[in-house]
Amino acid sequence: MNVFVKTVGFSADERHALQTMFRLSDGQDVQYRLWQPGRMLVPHVVLLDAESHEAALEVQSPTFRPHTKTIVVGDPAFFQGAWKVVSRPLQWKQVIAELEVLFASGLQATAHLHDPTLDLNPASHATIPPGYKTALIIGLPREEQLYLKARLSLQGIAHVVEAVDAGQAAEHLGQQGVDIVVVSSQLPDADAAALIQALKSHVCPPYAIVAVVPHDCNWAQRLQMETAGATGVLEAPFIPHKVGEMFANL
């Protein structure tokens, strides 16, 4: 899996050293990438330079996500919610080693989630006119469904089917494939990660699967969704501009 890391602050030499460490992860089970603004996915980890003005602005920003795994380099008092605090002189190898333990354990925790009994493959598919995109929303409250339907319509996706649970979603997918799936991480009748894996192996898989997690979810829940194959993750209650960015990139 790709782990996206956002850096705030740091000297040019420190950033160059980190990029070098990231390149060494190419081809491994866990590959590290620098997160860039405008990406559909939120970063898995944020690295904050406690000595930088940019990092101070970051933690005060209304868009800062305090529950994201955050590593502070420098003063431990800079951000009380930090997952790890690293002192200078900075040793990136130590930081990478911590991340390896974190994300490697996450991969092991989700390795058993494939559910071969969850059959979503249809006997036959209805014909969808060329260029006609459809979406399926699974397991979300009514008000969230209506909001997402409105946002999807802005992207030209007017045909949206709603399913209250995985069973109802399977019934629909048994008749017709869809282009986009938005699924709650808290389904009443199935493990959401297993459902995402089943969708990925569907005879006509959706080209995008968006998981919706609670705003206060921990890193492991988000990691499960992404490891299972989610294209992106949204937090509920929704942040309008994040939803807009997500759907604009689908």
TORTIDREN-789101 format. One line per 3 residues: number of its first residue (from 1); their letters; for each residue x, y, z of C-alpha. Coordinates in pm, 1 decimal, padded with zeros to 6 digits. Example, Ala and Ser with C-alpha at 12.3 -4.5 7.8 and 13.67 -1.06 7.14 Angstrom:
REM residues 2
1 = AS = 01230.0:-00450.0:00780.0 ~ 01367.0:-00106.0:00714.0
***
This chain:
REM residues 250
1 = MNV = 00000.0:00000.0:00000.0 ~ 00100.6:00362.3:-00047.1 ~ 00132.7:00570.3:00269.5
4 = FVK = 00107.8:00943.3:00205.7 ~ 00306.2:01166.0:00441.3 ~ 00250.9:01540.4:00469.2
7 = TVG = 00547.6:01750.7:00581.9 ~ 00513.0:02100.1:00725.8 ~ 00831.8:02301.0:00774.0
10 = FSA = 01183.3:02148.1:00774.9 ~ 01495.9:02259.8:00595.1 ~ 01570.8:02177.2:00233.0
13 = DER = 01835.9:01926.4:00344.4 ~ 01591.9:01752.9:00580.7 ~ 01323.4:01726.6:00312.6
16 = HAL = 01576.3:01590.1:00063.0 ~ 01690.6:01326.3:00313.5 ~ 01329.4:01222.1:00375.3
19 = QTM = 01258.6:01188.9:00003.4 ~ 01566.1:00968.1:-00027.5 ~ 01434.8:00743.3:00250.1
22 = FRL = 01096.8:00726.2:00078.0 ~ 01254.1:00616.7:-00250.9 ~ 01413.9:00323.8:-00069.6
25 = SDG = 01063.7:00193.4:00008.0 ~ 00979.0:00145.7:-00362.3 ~ 00871.4:-00210.7:-00429.9
28 = QDV = 00802.5:-00287.7:-00062.9 ~ 00465.6:-00387.8:00086.7 ~ 00445.1:-00039.1:00238.7
31 = QYR = 00565.4:00242.5:00012.3 ~ 00597.3:00598.9:00139.5 ~ 00502.9:00897.7:-00072.5
34 = LWQ = 00502.9:01269.9:-00007.7 ~ 00146.7:01398.3:00011.9 ~ 00070.9:01687.7:-00222.9
37 = PGR = -00208.3:01948.3:-00192.2 ~ -00505.7:01861.5:-00408.0 ~ -00471.5:01485.4:-00362.2
40 = MLV = -00798.2:01300.4:-00320.4 ~ -00676.1:01108.8:-00015.2 ~ -00601.4:01282.5:00311.3
43 = PHV = -00248.7:01212.3:00441.2 ~ -00193.5:00909.2:00660.3 ~ 00075.0:01086.3:00863.3
46 = VLL = 00165.9:01450.7:00924.2 ~ 00522.9:01552.3:01011.5 ~ 00541.0:01887.8:01190.9
49 = DAE = 00857.2:02091.5:01238.7 ~ 00800.1:02254.2:01578.6 ~ 01050.0:02528.1:01492.0
52 = SHE = 00864.5:02644.7:01181.3 ~ 00601.2:02914.4:01147.1 ~ 00421.0:02701.2:00886.8
55 = AAL = 00366.2:02420.2:01137.9 ~ 00225.3:02664.5:01393.6 ~ -00025.8:02783.9:01134.2
58 = EVQ = -00105.5:02424.2:01040.2 ~ -00219.3:02317.1:01387.9 ~ -00432.0:02632.2:01420.6
61 = SPT = -00601.2:02583.4:01083.9 ~ -00971.6:02481.9:01092.7 ~ -00891.2:02209.6:00837.8
64 = FRP = -00625.3:02048.5:01059.9 ~ -00725.9:01693.6:01158.9 ~ -00601.1:01636.6:01515.3
67 = HTK = -00675.6:01262.9:01508.3 ~ -00440.2:01203.9:01212.9 ~ -00115.9:01033.0:01312.8
70 = TIV = 00111.8:01330.2:01379.3 ~ 00485.4:01327.7:01443.2 ~ 00633.6:01641.4:01598.0
73 = VGD = 01001.4:01711.0:01547.2 ~ 01125.0:01930.4:01831.4 ~ 00937.5:02064.9:02134.9
76 = PAF = 00694.8:01804.1:02282.7 ~ 00467.7:02088.2:02399.1 ~ 00418.1:02209.8:02041.2
79 = FQG = 00117.1:01981.4:01984.9 ~ -00025.7:01783.3:02275.5 ~ -00203.8:01535.8:02049.1
82 = AWK = 00112.7:01415.0:01874.9 ~ 00145.5:01042.8:01815.4 ~ 00525.5:01062.2:01837.2
85 = VVS = 00777.2:01330.8:01930.5 ~ 01126.1:01318.5:01780.2 ~ 01412.5:01537.5:01896.2
88 = RPL = 01690.2:01687.5:01688.7 ~ 01937.1:01601.5:01546.9 ~ 01676.0:01439.3:01327.8
91 = QWK = 01718.9:01072.7:01234.8 ~ 01475.4:00989.6:00955.4 ~ 01561.4:00619.4:00982.7
94 = QVI = 01410.9:00619.4:01331.6 ~ 01092.1:00783.2:01203.1 ~ 01061.7:00534.6:00915.6
97 = AEL = 01114.7:00244.1:01156.2 ~ 00820.9:00365.3:01368.0 ~ 00603.2:00393.8:01057.8
100 = EVL = 00705.0:00046.6:00943.2 ~ 00578.8:-00104.3:01268.7 ~ 00258.1:00097.6:01251.8
103 = FAS = 00156.8:00026.5:00893.2 ~ 00298.4:-00325.1:00864.0 ~ 00083.0:-00425.2:01162.2
106 = GLQ = -00213.9:-00261.8:00992.6 ~ -00161.2:-00472.9:00681.0 ~ -00146.9:-00789.1:00890.9
109 = ATA = -00465.4:-00689.3:01073.2 ~ -00658.8:-00659.7:00746.0 ~ -00512.5:-00963.6:00570.3
112 = HLH = -00799.7:-01188.4:00687.3 ~ -01083.7:-00963.3:00578.3 ~ -01160.7:-01117.3:00238.8
115 = DPT = -01504.0:-01278.8:00259.8 ~ -01551.4:-01537.4:-00019.8 ~ -01915.9:-01589.0:00081.9
118 = LDL = -02008.5:-01233.2:-00012.8 ~ -02110.4:-01295.9:-00374.2 ~ -02170.5:-00975.0:-00565.0
121 = NPA = -02122.5:-01105.7:-00917.9 ~ -02437.2:-01083.7:-01130.2 ~ -02580.7:-01352.0:-01351.0
124 = SHA = -02651.2:-01081.3:-01607.1 ~ -02609.5:-00706.1:-01631.2 ~ -02846.0:-00441.0:-01753.7
127 = TIP = -02707.8:-00239.9:-02042.6 ~ -02596.5:00109.4:-01944.8 ~ -02580.9:00369.6:-02223.4
130 = PGY = -02227.4:00490.7:-02305.4 ~ -02120.8:00780.3:-02084.7 ~ -02406.5:00720.7:-01839.7
133 = KTA = -02252.1:00697.1:-01493.6 ~ -02421.5:00545.3:-01191.8 ~ -02345.2:00543.3:-00820.4
136 = LII = -02443.8:00326.1:-00525.1 ~ -02455.2:00456.7:-00166.9 ~ -02449.3:00186.9:00101.4
139 = GLP = -02539.3:00206.7:00469.4 ~ -02550.0:00583.1:00525.3 ~ -02821.5:00777.8:00711.3
142 = REE = -03089.6:00933.0:00493.3 ~ -02969.3:01291.7:00532.1 ~ -02613.2:01195.4:00436.4
145 = QLY = -02742.7:01003.1:00134.5 ~ -02935.8:01306.7:00012.9 ~ -02635.0:01532.9:00057.0
148 = LKA = -02403.6:01299.3:-00134.8 ~ -02661.9:01254.1:-00411.3 ~ -02668.9:01631.0:-00455.9
151 = RLS = -02289.1:01650.1:-00467.1 ~ -02267.1:01360.5:-00713.7 ~ -02522.4:01528.3:-00939.1
154 = LQG = -02288.6:01827.8:-00963.5 ~ -02037.1:01588.2:-01119.9 ~ -02291.5:01469.0:-01375.8
157 = IAH = -02392.4:01152.3:-01189.1 ~ -02768.1:01182.2:-01164.0 ~ -02856.5:00813.2:-01125.0
160 = VVE = -02779.3:00717.5:-00764.2 ~ -02912.4:00402.7:-00598.2 ~ -02936.6:00376.2:-00218.9
163 = AVD = -02891.8:00056.5:-00017.8 ~ -02949.2:00032.4:00356.0 ~ -02698.2:-00250.6:00399.4
166 = AGQ = -02461.9:-00487.9:00218.3 ~ -02739.8:-00737.2:00148.0 ~ -02949.6:-00481.8:-00037.6
169 = AAE = -02639.3:-00361.8:-00221.6 ~ -02567.2:-00718.4:-00334.3 ~ -02921.1:-00746.7:-00471.8
172 = HLG = -02869.5:-00435.4:-00682.6 ~ -02523.3:-00538.2:-00800.2 ~ -02666.8:-00875.1:-00897.6
175 = QQG = -02867.5:-00691.5:-01162.7 ~ -02644.6:-00404.0:-01268.3 ~ -02292.1:-00277.6:-01217.3
178 = VDI = -02214.6:00074.3:-01098.7 ~ -01932.9:00321.9:-01158.0 ~ -01897.9:00468.9:-00808.8
181 = VVV = -01969.3:00316.8:-00467.9 ~ -01987.9:00516.1:-00144.5 ~ -01998.0:00283.4:00155.6
184 = SSQ = -02023.2:00337.6:00530.2 ~ -01750.9:00181.0:00742.4 ~ -02022.9:00086.3:00993.8
187 = LPD = -02254.2:-00149.9:00807.4 ~ -02520.9:-00333.0:01010.6 ~ -02483.2:-00667.4:00832.2
190 = ADA = -02127.4:-00697.1:00699.4 ~ -01767.3:-00598.1:00751.9 ~ -01713.4:-00289.0:00536.1
193 = AAL = -01353.6:-00380.5:00449.1 ~ -01463.6:-00726.7:00332.6 ~ -01736.0:-00565.3:00121.9
196 = IQA = -01483.1:-00331.9:-00040.2 ~ -01261.3:-00629.4:-00124.1 ~ -01559.3:-00811.1:-00274.3
199 = LKS = -01644.0:-00504.3:-00482.5 ~ -01287.6:-00492.2:-00614.3 ~ -01319.2:-00852.9:-00735.6
202 = HVC = -01664.4:-00794.1:-00888.4 ~ -01698.0:-00904.0:-01251.1 ~ -01768.0:-00537.1:-01333.5
205 = PPY = -01589.6:-00355.2:-01050.2 ~ -01664.9:00011.2:-00982.0 ~ -01382.9:00239.5:-01085.5
208 = AIV = -01406.6:00427.5:-00755.3 ~ -01498.2:00318.9:-00401.5 ~ -01526.9:00586.9:-00133.1
211 = AVV = -01546.5:00481.5:00231.8 ~ -01719.1:00702.8:00488.9 ~ -01577.6:00686.9:00841.6
214 = PHD = -01677.6:00870.8:01161.7 ~ -01493.1:01196.4:01225.7 ~ -01343.1:01053.4:01545.4
217 = CNW = -01231.2:00722.6:01395.3 ~ -00881.5:00601.9:01474.6 ~ -00604.0:00546.3:01222.3
220 = AQR = -00662.5:00169.4:01213.9 ~ -01020.5:00209.9:01086.0 ~ -00907.2:00439.6:00805.4
223 = LQM = -00618.1:00207.7:00722.4 ~ -00854.8:-00089.9:00698.8 ~ -01065.3:00088.6:00439.0
226 = ETA = -00766.6:00194.1:00229.3 ~ -00590.7:-00141.0:00257.5 ~ -00909.2:-00317.5:00147.3
229 = GAT = -00906.8:-00106.7:-00169.2 ~ -01100.8:00214.9:-00106.5 ~ -01012.9:00483.9:-00359.5
232 = GVL = -01064.4:00751.3:-00095.8 ~ -01196.7:00811.9:00254.5 ~ -01441.5:01079.5:00370.0
235 = EAP = -01521.1:01173.6:00727.5 ~ -01873.5:01226.2:00858.6 ~ -02006.5:01478.8:00943.0
238 = FIP = -01894.6:01587.5:00597.7 ~ -01670.0:01885.2:00528.7 ~ -01819.2:02032.8:00207.6
241 = HKV = -01494.7:02129.5:00035.6 ~ -01344.2:01785.6:00110.2 ~ -01644.9:01614.7:-00047.2
244 = GEM = -01617.0:01845.1:-00347.5 ~ -01245.9:01769.6:-00389.5 ~ -01306.6:01396.9:-00356.3
247 = FAN = -01583.0:01374.7:-00614.7 ~ -01407.9:01613.4:-00854.3 ~ -01114.2:01371.3:-00866.9
250 = L = -01318.1:01055.7:-00926.6
***
